[in-house]
Structure formats: structure tokens, C-alpha cells
Amino acid sequence: MKKIIILLILVVSCQINSKPPVHHEKMVSILKEMHLVQTYLYEQKLSSEERIKKSKQLYQSILAKHQVSKEEFYEAMNYYSNHVHELDSIYKMVIENTSNPYNP
């Protein structure tokens, strides 16, 4: 009986945290912008140190634009990493959105 109660508590606690900290569509936008920044920075003639500094600044501005803290973003990436089908769906949309020049 004790094992069943512990199992139920674990199942319920896992279900409570089943909502992602950052919504699917917002993650698509954030990741799209981050990957575009990454591409832009690699095209620039910057030292590794300058590239790292600039990428941190640009990533922070992307998160601020979407009103997502760095901690929320990391929690969301952790959540989606544990929900591979959702992460796959997000990245399919990121690829689709970056491949289409008419998609903002």
C-alpha cells in the first residue's frame, strides 16, 4: 500500500509540471532569432571573445523582447529536452520559418 501511495504522488507531481514554462510558439520565435544571431555572428570578422560577448548581449535582448528570463528559457529548454516530440516540432517550425524569406 505504501508503494502505491508513493507511486501516485510521483505520477501526480510529474503531471503538475507537465506545462512548459515558455509556450511552444514563443519558443519557436526565440530559437529562430537566436539561430539567426548565431549565423550573423559567425559571418562577422570577430574574435572568439568578441563573438561570445556580442552573442550574450543579443541573446539577452531577444529574451527581453519576448519577456522571458534566462532562467525561464533554460527551464523551457530542459522541459522540451525531456519532451523530445515537442522539441522536434519546435525545431521543424524554426527551420520552416527561417527557410521562408516571407515569414517574419
C-alpha positions in Angstrom: 0.0 0.0 0.0 2.8 2.4 0.9 4.5 1.8 -2.5 1.2 2.6 -4.3 0.9 5.9 -2.5 4.4 6.9 -3.3 3.9 5.9 -6.9 0.7 8.0 -7.1 2.5 11.0 -5.5 5.2 10.7 -8.2 2.7 10.5 -11.0 0.8 13.5 -9.8 3.9 15.6 -9.2 5.1 14.8 -12.7 1.7 15.8 -14.2 1.8 19.1 -12.3 5.0 20.1 -14.1 3.7 19.0 -17.5 3.2 22.5 -18.7 6.2 24.1 -20.4 7.5 27.3 -18.8 7.6 29.0 -22.2 4.8 28.4 -24.7 5.6 26.5 -27.9 5.1 29.4 -30.3 7.2 31.7 -28.2 10.0 29.2 -28.1 9.9 29.0 -31.9 10.3 32.7 -32.2 13.1 32.9 -29.6 15.0 30.0 -31.1 14.6 31.3 -34.6 16.0 34.7 -33.6 18.9 33.1 -31.6 19.9 30.9 -34.6 19.8 33.9 -36.9 22.0 35.8 -34.5 24.4 32.9 -34.4 24.6 32.8 -38.1 25.1 36.6 -38.3 27.9 36.5 -35.7 29.8 33.7 -37.4 29.8 35.7 -40.6 31.4 38.6 -38.8 35.1 39.0 -38.5 35.2 38.8 -34.7 37.5 37.2 -32.3 36.1 34.4 -30.2 35.9 36.6 -27.2 34.1 39.4 -29.1 31.7 36.8 -30.6 30.8 35.4 -27.1 30.3 38.9 -25.7 28.1 40.0 -28.5 26.1 36.8 -28.6 25.3 37.2 -24.8 24.1 40.8 -25.4 22.0 39.8 -28.4 20.5 36.7 -26.7 19.6 38.8 -23.7 17.9 41.3 -25.9 15.9 38.5 -27.6 14.8 37.2 -24.3 13.8 40.7 -23.1 11.9 41.3 -26.3 9.9 38.1 -25.6 9.6 38.9 -21.8 11.3 35.6 -20.9 14.0 35.5 -18.2 17.2 33.5 -18.8 16.1 31.1 -16.1 12.7 30.6 -17.8 14.4 29.9 -21.1 16.7 27.3 -19.5 13.8 25.7 -17.8 11.9 25.6 -21.1 14.8 24.1 -22.9 15.1 21.5 -20.1 11.3 20.8 -20.4 11.4 20.5 -24.2 14.6 18.3 -24.0 12.6 15.9 -21.8 9.7 16.1 -24.3 11.5 15.2 -27.5 8.5 15.2 -29.7 7.6 18.8 -28.7 11.2 19.9 -29.2 11.2 18.2 -32.6 8.0 20.1 -33.6 9.5 23.4 -32.4 12.7 22.9 -34.5 10.7 21.9 -37.5 8.9 25.2 -37.2 12.1 27.1 -36.7 13.6 25.5 -39.8 10.4 26.3 -41.8 10.3 29.9 -40.6 14.0 30.6 -41.3 13.7 28.9 -44.7 10.8 31.1 -45.8 12.0 34.6 -46.6 8.5 35.9 -46.5 7.9 34.7 -42.9 8.6 37.4 -40.3 
